[in-house]
Amino acid sequence: MANILDGKKIAAEVREEVKREVEELKARGITPGLAVILVGDDPASQVYVRNKHRACEEVGIYSEVHRLAASTTQEEVLQLIDQLNHDPRIHGILVQLPLPDHIDEKKVIDSIALDKDVDGFSPSNVGNLVIGDKCFYPCTPHGCMVLLERAGIDPKGKKAVVVGRSNIVGKPMAMMLLARHATVTICHSRTADLAAECRQADILVAAVGKPELITGDMVKEGAVVIDVGINRLPDGRLVGDVHFESVSSKASWITPVPGGVGPMTIAMLLKNTVEAARRAC
């Protein structure tokens, strides 16, 4: 039976570290500040934003939440971001996705100042990640890497397979594993034989948004499995992209859903915000 990569436990450790870093910065007269912009009333987004705001308060980060109506124009969102870009109290800006259809997501993300892009989504941060230069790591893949690190799992020389090619998780996850000297394959909806690719993985990351897509017969004995997915089934249960029961009987390590990658994402956002404040000193 697989060991559990306990995201709740490790995230709590990271948050305690962040809390101490915030106290050190406050002793120097600097209070890290995060602004979150929420456009519309998507229920899941409201929960995420509430959790981020609460997490900031717990570690001493100043937090602003700007809740805008779904009818808010793109220009109004861009104006707000411009104000926050020039606000010295704010070190990090996060726009909660998805945005309403009439707002160009790329234009909004591109408008965030590079030194406040704590989500790590701007083209400059993404480019720096690819070439191995200094950047803000996207929070979810960064959280996955910290899970591996704290479990003593070194990607060096390992075969890593990432299922999913999103800009938010799949692509940066692959780049971060590559930077740690793994040999990386990215799989997606056009991959000819997904099961065969997955069975090659020493480290398997599922980030495709399809409930329980990865089953035990697709995983080799002793693989490390990180499940980024979170999906609600018709019966109300939350499951990941991995079929936990069948995969956990073969894997050496596995993340649960919930309680795996999710808590790490918020912990890394806090970490990035403190780093942004430190860089602004």
ABEGO torsion letter per residue (X at the ends): XBBBBBAAAAAAAAAAAAAAAAAAAAAAGBBBBBBBBBBEABAAAAAAAAAAAAAAAAAGBBBBBBBBBAABBAAAAAAAAAAAAABAABABBBBBOBBBAABBAAAAAAABBAAABAAGABAAAAAAAAAGBBBBBBAAAAAAAAAAAAAGBBABGBBBBBBEABAAAAAAAAAAAAAAGBBBBBBBAABABAAAAAAABABBBBBAGBBGABBAAABBBGBBBBBABBBBBAAGBBBBABBAAAAAAABABBBBOBGBAAAAAAAAAAAAAAAAAAAAX
